[in-house]
């Protein structure tokens, strides 16, 4: 049972990172590969601790 929960969490984490990666051009962040990799990989902790990141994450998801 715990494997299923772990798999679901891992899938959701990867999906959230992919969604941010796909919409990265819509954000206010500097458009370079290293920053894109870093911000996509650490999306969940940054989403929790940074208000400006939350706004940019929403822009990436909505395409605005």
C-alpha positions as CSV (number, residue, x, y, z in Angstrom):
1,X,0.0,0.0,0.0
2,X,2.8,2.4,0.8
3,X,4.3,1.8,-2.6
4,X,1.1,2.9,-4.2
5,X,1.1,6.2,-2.2
6,X,4.8,6.7,-3.0
7,X,4.2,6.1,-6.7
8,X,1.3,8.5,-6.7
9,X,3.4,11.2,-5.0
10,X,6.3,10.7,-7.4
11,X,4.0,10.8,-10.4
12,X,2.3,14.0,-9.1
13,X,5.7,15.6,-8.4
14,X,7.0,14.8,-11.9
15,X,3.8,16.1,-13.4
16,X,3.9,19.4,-11.5
17,X,7.5,19.9,-12.6
18,X,6.7,19.1,-16.2
19,X,3.7,21.5,-16.2
20,X,6.0,24.3,-14.9
21,X,8.7,23.3,-17.4
22,X,6.2,23.5,-20.3
23,X,5.0,27.0,-19.3
24,X,8.3,28.4,-18.2
25,X,8.3,31.0,-21.0
26,X,5.3,32.7,-19.4
27,X,7.1,33.5,-16.2
28,X,9.1,36.5,-15.1
29,X,12.2,34.3,-14.5
30,X,15.4,34.7,-16.5
31,X,15.1,32.4,-19.6
32,X,18.0,30.1,-19.3
33,X,18.4,26.3,-19.1
34,X,20.0,26.1,-15.7
35,X,17.4,28.3,-14.0
36,X,14.6,26.4,-15.8
37,X,16.0,23.0,-14.6
38,X,16.5,24.3,-11.1
39,X,13.1,25.9,-10.7
40,X,11.3,22.9,-12.3
41,X,13.0,20.4,-10.1
42,X,12.4,22.3,-6.9
43,X,8.8,23.4,-7.7
44,X,7.1,22.0,-4.6
45,X,9.3,23.5,-1.9
46,X,9.5,26.8,-3.7
47,X,5.7,26.8,-4.1
48,X,5.3,26.4,-0.3
49,X,7.9,29.1,0.7
50,X,7.8,31.8,-2.0
51,X,4.9,34.0,-2.8
52,X,6.5,35.3,-6.0
53,X,7.2,31.7,-7.1
54,X,3.5,30.8,-6.6
55,X,2.5,33.7,-8.8
56,X,4.9,32.6,-11.5
57,X,3.9,29.0,-11.2
58,X,0.3,30.0,-11.8
59,X,1.4,32.0,-14.9
60,X,3.2,28.9,-16.2
61,X,0.2,26.7,-15.7
62,X,-2.4,29.1,-17.1
63,X,-0.2,30.4,-19.9
64,X,-0.7,34.1,-19.0
